[in-house]
Amino acid sequence: MILTTDAILYYADYPVEFVEDIIRAKPDANQRDILNSVAKYQRTSVRSGHGIGKTAVEAWLTIWFLSTRPYPKIPCTAPTQHQLWDILWAEIAKWLRTNPALGRELTWTKERVYMDGHPEEWFAVGRTASHPDALQGFHSDHLLFIIDEASGVKDPIFEPVLGALTTEDSKLVLAGNPTKITGFFYDSHHKNRELYNTLHIDGRNSSRVDTEFIRSIEEMFGQDSDVFRVRVAGDFPKALPDSFIPMEWAEKASEAEAPEIERVLRVDIGIDVARYGDDSSVISPVLDKRLQEQPEIFHHQDTMKLTGNAVQTVKRYARAYPWASIHVKIDCDGLGVGVYDRLYELRDTIVDEVEMQREAKYGDAEPEDRPPAFELEVVECHFGGEGGTVSDDDPIDYQTSTGLMWGTVREALRLQTLKLYKDDKQIAQLSNRKYTVNSSGKIELERKEAMKKRGLPSPDMGDALALALYDPKLPTWELI
């Protein structure tokens, strides 16, 4: 092989360096992100606009994996023969020619690329995604599946792939324009997002995309069109008509820079209490209605243990932000009422303990340097309560308080006034919930039971965030 043993061991974990040193290519920032993701994660899913150089990355990954693993197998597929043979397979041939040593070690044919002398054991092979068994029967300690234009690949093709991802060095790469709002590729960025490292590449942020192409699409179809979303922005077609919060709003709020808060004056803590075996209890803190801190997630806890965790959270934030009032909102439908009752019972004790700690710390300080008296509010909330509008001038009327709470989240994300804690599970929960317009013209959010029938988990993180932002004492339901 052209590489020493030490070099192989090094490059096996560093595909970017392999591409630069051995293939002699210069990946851009987006391409580097894809390469590093495949090295680090078992499953990578990339949605992108047209022309960002994903086919080159797939070719580089094929050569890298063949060169740095013993006896690997790399099944590649695409929806059409043209995409597989004329584009991907031709791209592999192109990059093999950049370094003569690669061409001497790796043999390219119209159907496979293999290590010289090992055509049946050490190879990459193409299979068009026209039959359900296209990717069946592949097993190896080192296995890399490459699914090109994954939106166009039918779901049955993926079933044997998932069954084969059993070894430590088995990997799956999905890539393509996000052309459909159903199917395996769509789910990898939505309800199954937590299983993947997902990447989104907007063509407007790629140096490889011709600005004239972008201008032409925008001029012909408009930025709000599905053509522009799919071909340029790398977004799925517009969210389902009954999708309440667009995924891109949640993603943008997760990627935004944290606001600079000189002195936190308010901490809102939403607590969603699990009611079913597979659900989670979540404590979600938000600072000044602008910055979400990391949610705390608990599984299979009784109400007393969860109450204890809530008490610890309140005390921790009281210490961290002594000038802030703390407002705890608890879902009291079902088991949550037990947490509310106990926390309300402990309220005065918590306040006294916090005041004693502050007196010890600030007792000798000047009056202007002493924090105000500690204010702790424990609020009983009900997701099935009375509805209304988020603000006086809001044309949307919600049937129940569930819509009001989630409507507050939606408005914060629409205006980008809230920086979300970055968590793929939370993004999926926020963007997966549907809504309908009932016979009275009011908005009704999808019930949790209906979500579970669609194979989705309960949106516990979304509910906890909604509780944190919800403020029933504000008559106009406006954000502070």
N, C-alpha and C positions, 0 to 999 in steps of 0.2 A: 504494500500500500504506500501511497505517497507520504503518509503521515507516520511519525514515530508513535510508539505506544503512549508516551507521555502527552504528545500532541492530541492524540485521539481522545484520551481521558479529559483533557482540557476542553477541547472543542465540543465534546458531547453535551456540555452544559452551557456553552456560549456560542449559539448559532450566529449571532451578529458578527462576532470576530471571525468565525469560519467563512461567512459570506465575504467579508472584506479581505481576508488573508488568502483564502484558497480559491473561492469563485471569482474574486477580484471585482466585486460589485460594490456599490455605495448605496446601501439602503437609506431611505429618508427616515424621519422620526416616526411616522406612522408604520412603516414597514418594520422598523426596529421593535416597535411595541408588539407587533404580531409575532415576530421571531422569538422575542423574550417570553411572551405568553406561552407559546408552545413548549418552550424549554421548561417553564416553571409549573404549568398546570396540565392536568390530564385532558381537560376539555376546553377548547377555545372556540368561540363563535364570533365572527366578524361580519357586521353589516356595514356596507359602505356605498358611496356613490360610484359612478362609472369612472374608470381611468385612473384609479389611485395606485395601481401597481400590484394588485393582489395576486395576479397570475404569476408574476415574477417571484413573489414571496413563496407561493406554493411550489414553484420549481426549485427555489433555493432550499426549502424544507426537505424536499425529496432527496436532493443531492446530499444535504447535510446528514440526514438520517441514515442514508445508505453508507456514508463514509465514516460514521462514528459509532456504529453498532455492529455487533457480530450477528450475521444471519437475520437481518430484519426483513419484514414484509410491509410493503406500502401499497395498499389498495387505494386507487384513486377513481372517483366517479364524477359524472356531471350529467345534466338532463339530456344532452344531445351529443351525437358523435362529433359534430363540429366543435363544440366547446371542449370536449375531451381531447380529441386527436389534433385538430387544426390549431387549437390555441394552447392548451396546457401542455400537451406532449411536445409540441413544437418549441414551446418556451424552455422545456427541460433540455432539449437538444441544443438550443442556442447557448445556454449557460454552461453546458459541458464543454463547449468549444473555447471558452475563455481561458482555460488552463489545460494545456496538452496532457498533463499528468492525469487529470480527471478522465479525459477521453481514453487514456490507456488502461485505466483501472475499471471504468464503468462502461459497459456496452449498451448502446441505445438501439432499440429496434422499434418498429411501428406499434408494437403491442406491449413491450416491457423494457425496463432498464434494469440491468443486473450486474453484479460484481463478476468480473472476469473469472471464469472457471466454476461459477456457482449459479447457473441460470435458474435452477429450480428451488434454491434455498435462500437466496440473498437478492431480493428484487423489489422493484416497484412495477405495478401492473395497472392497466386501465380497464375499467368495466363501465359501460354505459348503463345509466340507471333506468333501463327499460323493463327489467324483470325483477321481481321481489327477491330472487336469490342471487342478485348481482354481486353482493358482498358477503355471501355465505362461505364458510369453510376456511377462513383465514385465522390461523393461530400461530403465535410466536411470542417469545419473551420480549421482543422488541417489535411493536406493531404501531403503525401510523396510518390512520384513515384520513384521507383528504377528500372532502365533499365540496366540489366547486359549484357555484351558482346554486347554493343549497335550498333556496326558496322554491326552485323548480323540481326538486327531487321528492318523489312521493314517499309518504310516511313508511310504508312497508319495507322500503329499502334500508331504513335505519335500524330495524329490529335486530338483525344479526350483528350489526355493529356494536350495539350496546351490550349484547351478550358476549362479545369477544374482548371487551375492555376489562379483563380480569387480572392482567399482570401489572407489575409496578411500572414498567416502561411501555404501557399501551396508551396511545394518544388519539384524540379525535379533533380534527380541524374542520369547522364549518365556515364557509365564506361566500359572500355574494351580495348582489343588490337585493334589498328586502322588498320583494314584489307582492307578497301575499300576507294577509293578516290571519291566516290559519296555518296549521301544519307544524312539523317538527322544528324547522328553523325559527319560525315565529315564536314558538313556545320556549326556545332556548334563550330568548331575550325577554320573556314575559313570565309565565307561570313556573317554568323550570330554570329560571335565571340563576338561582343560587347554585346550580350544579355546574355552571360554566364560568370561565372568565370571559366576559363579553366586552367587545371593543366596537366603538362606533366611529367611523371615519367619514367626515363631511368633505365632499370634494372641494368645497370652497377653502378648506384648510390644507389642501394638498398642493405641493409645488408641481406635481405631475399632471394636474388637470388643466387643460387649456381654458383660459379665461373667456375666450370666444365661444367655446362650447357652453359654458355656464350662461353667458349673456344670451345666447340663442335660445336655450331652453326657457330662461326667464321671460324673454320677449314673446316667445310663442305660446307658452302655457301659463306663466305667472308663478311666483314663488309659492303660492298657496296650493298649487296643483299637485296631484299625485305624481305626475311625470317629473316635476322638479324635486319633490321629496325623495323619490326612489332613485332617479338617475343622477342627481347632484348632491342632495343633502344626506343621502344614505339612511333615510328614515323609511319606516314602513308606511304604506298608504295611510291616509287619515284614519285615526282611531275609529273603531266600530262606532256607529252612530249612538250606541248606548253605552259607550265607555266614558265614565264620569270625569276622570282626571287623565289628560294626555300624558303618555309616558315621558315625552321630551321635556315637559314642565318639571317633572320630578327629577329627571336626570340633570337638567340645568341647575336646579336648586341644590342638588347634591354636589355638583362640581364647582359651584360658585365660591368665591372667597368669603371667609367669615367676616361679618361686620365688626368694626372696631367699636366696642362698648366701653366707654370710659369708666362708668360705674353702673353695675347691674342694679336695677331698682325693683325688678319683679321676676320671680321664678314661678312658672306654671308647670305643674306635674300632673300628667294624665296617667291614670291607672286602669288598665283593662284586665279584668279578672277572668281567667280561663274557666269555661263551663263544661268542656268536654275533654276526653282523654288525650286527644292529639293536639289540643289547643295550647297556647302559651299565655301566661300572665306577663304583662309588659308594663314597666314603669318608664314613662317618657318625659324627660325634663326639657323645658324650653326657656331660654333667657330672653326677657323683654319682648316676647313674641317675635323675635328676630333670629334666634340662633338655637337650633335643636342640639342638645348634648346627646351623648351615646345612650340609647335606650338600654334598660336592664331587662333581660328576658329570663323567665323562670318556668320550669317544667314540673308538673305534678307536685305543686306545693299546696298545702292546706291554707285556709284563710288566715290563720294566726301567724304562720311563718311569713306569708306575704305581707301581712301587716307589719311584722318586725322589720322586714326589708324596707318597707315604706318609711317607717320611723327613722331608720338609718339614713335613708336618702334625704329626708327632710333636714335632719341634723347636719348632714354633710354640706348641703347647700346653704344652710343658715350660717355655718362657719365660713364657707368660701365667699359668700356675698352678704356681709352683715348689714348692708343698707337696703336689702331687698325684702319685700313682703313675699310670702310663699303661699300659693294657692293650689291645693290638691283637689283634683276632680276625679271622682271614682264612678265607674259604671255600676250602678246599683240594681241592674236587672240580673237576677240570679244570685250567684254566690258573692258578688261584689258588695251586696248590702252588709255582709258580715265584716268585710274589711272596712267599710265606711263606719259602721257602728263602733268598732273597736278603736279606729283611728280618731274618731270624734271624741270618744271617751278619754283618750290619752292626750287630747289637744292641750289642755291646760298644763299638764305635767311636762309636755315637750316645751311649751313656751317658757315655763319656769326654769327648766334646765338650760335652755339657750340664754335666757336673761342672766342667769348666774354665771355662765361662761363669759358672757360679754362684760359683765361687771368686773370680773377678775382681770379681763384683758384691757378694758377701756376705762376702768373706774377713775384713774388718775389723769385721763386725757381732758383737754379743754372741751367745753360743750360743743363747739363746732366740729370737733374731731370725733365725737361719739356718735355711733349709729343710733337711729331711732328705735323706739320700742318695737320688739319683734312682733310682727303680725303674721299669724298663721290662719288660713281659712281652709276648711274642709268642706267640699261641695258635693252634694248628692246629685248625680246625673242619671238620666234615663235615655237610652237610645230610641225608645219607642214613644217618647213624649211628644208634646205639641210642636207642630212645625211653624213655618213662617218664612221670612226672608232674612238673608244675611245682613243686609243694610236697607235703609229706607228707600234708596233709589234702585234697588236690585229688582229687575223684572222677573227673576226666578223665584217661585214660591215652592217651598218644600212641604211635603205632606207630614213629615215627622221630624223630630229633633235629630235623628240620624243624618238626614239630609243637611240640616243646619250645621251640624258639627263638621261633616265632611265638606260642606260648602265653604266653611271658613278656611279649611285647608286648601281647597281648590282655588279660592280667591287669593290666598297668600302665595301659592305657587304660580298662579297666572300673573300676578304683579311682581313676582320674584322678591317679595319682602321677607321671606323666610329662608334661611340657609339650613338645608336638611343635613343631618348626619348621614354620611355616605354609607349606604347599606343596600346591596342588591335585592335582598329579600323585602325590604321596606319599599323600594321602588316598584317591585313587582306587585306588592299588595295594593299600593296606592293606585296603580294604573290598570289593575285587573277588574276592579269593581264596576258593574254595569248599573244603568238606571233606565227607568221607563217614565213616560208621561201618562198619568192615569186619566180617568174619565173627567176629572175635575180640572184638568190642566196643570196639576201639581207634579213635581218631580218626586219619584220614589226610588230610593236606592235598593239595589239587589240585596236580598236577605242572605245571611250567612249559609243557611241550609241550601239555597239555590247555588251558591258558589261552590259548595262541597260537591254537589251533584255534577258540576262541571270539572271536578277533579282538582279544585283549588283549595288551599288551606284557609282557615279562618283568618281574616285580615287583622290580626291582633295588634301588630305594630301600627297599622293605619288607624285603628280605633283609638289606641293610646295617644297618638299624636293629635287626633281630632279632639279628644277630651282636653288635652293640654291647651289647645287654642280656643276652645269653647268657653264662653263666659256668659252664663245666663243672667248675670246682673246688669249686663249692658243692654239696655232696651233696644238699641238699634242694631245689635249683633255685629258691631263694627270691630275691626282689629284695633288694638291699642298701638 
